[in-house]
Amino acid sequence: MRKPRSQLQFVSSNRDYRAAFQTGISLHSHTIHSKEGLSCLPQYLEKVPVVSQFLQWENERHFAMTGRKLDFSQAYWRGPLTARTAYELERRQIEALGLRAMVSLTDHDSIEAGLQLQRNGTKVSSPISVEWTVPFEETCFHIGVHNLRGDHAVSLMAEMAGYTRDPRHEILSELVERLDSNPAVLIVVNHPLWLISTAEMGIHLLSLQGLLKRFGQRIHALEFNGLRPWKEIMDTIDISEEFGLPVVSGGDRHGFEPNATINLTNAKSFSEFVSEVRNGRSSNIAIMPQYREPLPLRQLGCAWDAVREAPQVADQPWPERVFVRCPDGIERPLAKIWAKKAHAWIDPCMRLVGLILHPQFGEVLRWAFTAGGSAM
């Protein structure tokens, strides 16, 4: 078997990439069709001055009224961008490099974005793809499955969702084997070292090794995730080399910042690109300038994109895109729960985050994060 070859390069403004490549591939990108859990939100808000105090007050108020702290695990939000808007955002960044663009949108356990784009005439440049939630042993992984066949995609996605709800090893083996049997499908373990479950890191690592030992011949790559810190990326590359797998890009875009990593290729179709990774075991990853920005600032910007008003966002305002599972088991948008007005602390927090991300104030934060070693 050919030894995998993954090359990394930082994008510079004065380089002509057309001399070596014809196509840019955007992998792992989200739209309004993704359910994004909010259980991790407090750990980000607690790092924001003033906002953390508001959160503490609200927790105390809620506890006094109900005897319970705020439970963010019962809430989720949907991203701000439609499939078409997300596709255009990624396409423009790639074409600015002088390259042909292909964009694989991978919502959580949903293929609706890819289906919509293909119905609207982007079959060649936007495959049907998904970020599949895969419980495995004592943890959970996100598996990028790219380029599903249109005639099988809906029924196959239903079976994959069935495994997520009721995980059984024999079902997973059958599904992975069927996905791998299509030579045009690319299977990627996304952000393999990011804990998306409650498992401890030691348990997660053992499960990752078990996953790769069991399915390593049918998993085609690990992901260089554009929203994860540099050390985690380097550790991911070490694991990829241990198991003989290439590394591919994955921006994990949720807001208005386009993917911070893309693949460069001469492939004329997405299937050709898949063949390069699966058979040629090669991958050329371009790291875009935004990856050099401090990660906490980028994460805060993503959160701001989810709630701010902008002409290119989804039709619904953010209270209609944030859902809470109520005590009766029904999921309701905040717009319904807050019949009159949001809690008084929400608007000041939003104004503060908007101020923090203002270009002038952002320069001060950028300097502070960089001085503290948080840029990469």
N, C-alpha and C positions, 0 to 999 in steps of 0.2 A: 504494500500500500504506500502511495506517495506521501512523503512527509509534509505536514501542513505548513503553509507559508503565509503569515499575516504581517503586512507592512503598515506602519503608522506614519503619518505626516501631518504637520500643522499647516493649515492653509495660510498662505501669505497673499497680500493684495497684488503683488507685482509678478506673480507666477502665472504663466499661461498653461493651464491644465489640458487644453485641447491638444497639445503636442504629444501627450501620452495616453489620454483617455477621451472617450466619446460620450460617456453616460455617467450620471450621478444617481445613486440609489438611496432613497430615504426609507429607512426601516423603523418600525416601532413608533407609531404616532397615534394620538387619541382625538376623539371627537365627542359630540354630545351623546353618542351611543354608549359611552363608557360609564359604568357606575364606579365612582371613586370613593372608597371608604374614608371616613373622617376620624377614625380612632387615633391616628397619629397627629391630628391637628394640634392638640394641647402642647405637645413637645416643641412645636415650632412657635406657637404664640407665646410660650413662656420665655422665649429668647428676645422678644420684641419689647423694648421699653414702653411703659404706659399701658400698652395692650395687655401685657401680662397682669398688671394690676386690675384692669377691668375684668379680665377672666377670673381672677381670684374673687373679686366682689360678686360676680355673677354666680360663681360656684357656692359662695356662702349664702347668697340670697336663695338659690335653688334648694340648698340643703335645709335651710330654715323652713321653707314651704313644704318640702316633700320628704325630708329625711334622707335624701340621696343626693350625691354629687351629679353633675352633668355627665351623661353617658354618651360620649361621642361615637361609641361603637354602634349605636343604633341609628346613625345618620350617614348619608352619602350625598355626593353632589355629581352632577353631570357637567362635562366640560363646556366651554363657551362656544366652540367652533362647530359649524356644520361640516359634513363630509366634504362638500365642494370648497368651502373656505379653507379648511385644513389642507386639502390637496393643493390649492393655489399657493398657499403660504410656503409649502415645501418646494413646489415647482419653481417659484420665483428665485429662491435661494440658490438652487442648483443651476438654473439657467443663467444666473448672474456670473457663474464661473465659465460660461460658454459651453455648457454641457447639455445633452438631452436629459430630461428628468423622468424618473420612474418613482412612484410614491406608493408605499405599502402601508395603509392605515390599519392599525391593530388595536381595536377596542377590546376592553375586557369582556371575553365570552360573548362577543357579538360580531357578526359579519355584515351588519346592515350597511355600514359605511361603504365597504367595497361593492356590495350589491347595488347601492344607489349610484355610485360612480360608473359602474359598468352599464347600468341601464341608460346612463346619460352620455355614453360614448367614450369612456376612457379605458376600455378593456385592455389595450396594449400597455398603457403606462401606469395603471393602477390595479394590481391583482386583488383577489378576494382573500383577506388575511384576518388573523385574530390573535389576541393574546389570551391563551387558554390557561385558566386556573387549574393547577394539577396538585391536589393533595397527594403526598407521597410519604409513607412511613409516618414520622412524627412532625413533619413540617409541610410546607407548601411551596410550589414553584410556579412561576409564570413562564409558559412556553410559547414562543412566537411561532405560529404556523402560517407560512406565507404561500400564496398562490394556489389556493384550493380550486378544483374544477367547478365551474359554474353549475353543471348539471347535478353535482353531488354535494355541493357546499352546504345547502340548507339541512339535508338529512344527516350529514356527517356532523354538523355543528350541534344538532339536537342530541346525537349520541355522546359527543364530547361534554356537553353540558350535563348529561345524565351521569357521566362519571364524576364530574365535579360535585354533584349533589350526593352521590352514593359511590364513593371510591372503592373499587375492588381491583386487585393487582391483575387478575386475568383479563379484565375488561381493558385496563390500561395497556397491557401487552398487545392485545388485539388491535386497539385503536392506533397505537404507534406503528405497528407493523403495516396497517393499511395506509396510513399517511406516508410512510417511507416508501411504499410500493409504487407511488406515483413519482417518477423521476423529476417532475417539475416542481415538487413541493420542497420547501426549505423549512427545517425544524431547528429552532434556536432556543437555548436556555437563556432567557432574558435575566439581566442583573442577578447572576446566580448566587452572589454572596450577600444580597440584600435580604434581611429578615422581613418577610411579609406575613409571618405567622408568629405565634407566641413562643415558639421553640427557642431555646438558647443556641448560641452560635455553634457550640461544640456538637450539639445534636443535629443542627442544620448541615454542618460540614459532613458529618457521617452519612446523612441522608443524600446529600449531593453526590458523594462518592458512590453510594449505592445506586443512585439513578444512572450515573454515567457508566458504571460497571455493567449494569443490567441492559441499558439501552444505548450504550456508546456507539454501536454500529449503525444505529438508526437515528441518532441525534447528530446533526450536521455541523453545529458550531455553538460556541458560547458568545455572549454579547459584550462588546465594549459600550457601556451605557453612558450616554452623554449627560446624565444627571446624577452620577455617582462620583465619589472622590477618587483622586488619582491612585492612592495606595490600593483601594479596592480593585481598581482596574488592573493594576500590576499583579495583584494576587490572582485575579481571574485569568490573566494570561499565563501565569505559572501553572494553574490547574489545566488550562487548555493544552499546554505542552505536555503535561503529565499523561493526559488521556489521548493525545494525538489528534486534537481537534483544532480547526482554524477559529479565529475570532472575527466576527463581523460587527458592523456598526449598529447602533440603536439609539436614537435620540431621546425616546420616551417623552416626546413633546405633549404637553397638556394645554398650554396657553398660546400666547402670540409669539413667543420666541421660537424660531424654527429649530429643527434638530441640530444639536451641537456636534454630531458625528454623522457622516454619510459614507457610503462605499463608492469608490471610483472603479470604473470598468470600461471595457470596450464592447460589452454585450449589447446586442441590438434588441433583445427582448428580456423580460424578467426570467423566463425559463433558461435562457443562455447564462444569465448571471447565476442562477441556481446551480447549473452544471459546473460553473467555475468553482463554486464553493464545495459542492458535493463530490465531484469527480476530480477536478484540478486541485482541490483543497487549498485554494489560494484566495486571498482577500486583501484589498487595498483600502485602508480606512483613512479618510480625511477628517482631521479634527478642526472644527470651525472656530473662528475667533472667540465666540461667546463662551466656549469651554474654559477660557482663561479667566473669565470673570469669577469673582468670589461665589462659591456655591450657595451660601446662605442668602446672598442677595438675589441670585437667580431663582431660588425656591420661593422667596418672598414675592418676587415678581410673578411667578406662576400662580400663587394664591390670589394676588391682586387681579390678575387677568380673569380669574374665575368669577369675580364679583363686580368688577368695574363696568360702567356703561361705555360701550363703543359701538360704532355703526356696523362693524363686521362680526359681531357676536351673534349667537343664536337668538331667535325671535323673543324668547322668554327672558324677563329680568331674573337676576340670580335667586330671589326667594322662591321662584317657581322651578328652579333647577337644583335646589337643596331639599332632600327628603328625609323624613324622620319616621322610624318605625314606632308607632304609638302603642300604648299598653294593650289595646284591643287587637294588635297584630297587623293593623292596616298601615301601609306606608302613605304618608301625606306630605305634600310640599309645605315648606315654611309659610308660604303665602296663605295657606288655609289655616295653619295652626295660629299664626299671628293675624287674627281676624282684623285688627285695627292697625297696629303699628309695632314694629320690631322693638325689642328691649332697648332702653335708652343708650346702652353702651355700644351698640353695634355701629351706629352712624359715626360717632367720634373715632372709633377704631378704624373704620374704613377711611375716614379723612386723614388720619395719622399715617396709615400705610401708604396712601397716595402721596402724602408729603414726603415721606421717607424715600420713595422711589422717584421723586422729581429729579430731573437730570442734575441740577446743581447740588442738591443734598446727597444724591446718589454718588457723586464724586468723592464726598467726604467718607461715606460708608465704604466705598471701594478701596480707598486708601487705608482705612482702619482694618478691613478684612485682610487686605494684602499684607499689611505690616504684621498682622497676627498669624500669617501663614495659611490663610484659608482660601487662597485663590484656586488651588488645585488639590 
